[in-house]
Amino acid sequence: MSLSARNRAKLTRILKLLGSDQPGERASAALAAHKLVETLGLNWDELLAERAAPKVVVQRVREWDINHQDAAEARIRQLKATTERQERQIKALRTRVNTLTERERQRRQQAETEDSTSDS
């Protein structure tokens, strides 16, 4: 039998009194701790015995009707399609940027030409 959280807290409070500088308080704490352990149906050996860590059980999940090679190939096809789509988008964006850059260059060139003719 193990200690409940409530009983563990109670025993902890009692055992802290063992550090008292009053001999009577220490004796009372020792007696109270002993009575609590007896009331719980335990002895000090059982109470202080090292507990083994809980055993972890790992279960393998069986995968039915899954072909990992087909799944991997499907994922590769999906990634290739995504890459191709992104490459087309990048190409379209480059074309758009180049067009806008050329328009801006022409606009500035025209503005300079107009400024130079108006200065004359």
C-alpha positions, 0 to 999 in steps of 0.5 A: 500500500502506498501513501495518498497525497494527503497522508504524505503531506501529513507525514511530511509536516510531522517529520519536519518537527523532528528538526525542532530544538525542543526535545519534547516536540521532537519526541512527540513528532516521532511518536505521531509519525510512528502512529500514522504509519501504523494506522495506515497499515504500513511499516517503515521498511515498506514506506522507505523502500525504493519504488521501481520506476513504472514500466513503460510498455511500447506497443507497435501499431500495425498498419493494415493495407499501407504500402510505404513505397507507394505513399513515399512516391505519392509524396514525391510526386506531390512535392515535384508538382508543388516545386513546378508550380512555384517555379512558374510563379517565380518566373511570372513574378520576375517577368512582372518585375522586369516589366515594371522596372522597364516602364519606370526606366522609360518614365524617368527617361521621358521625364528627363527629356521633358525637363531638358526641353523645358529648360531650353 
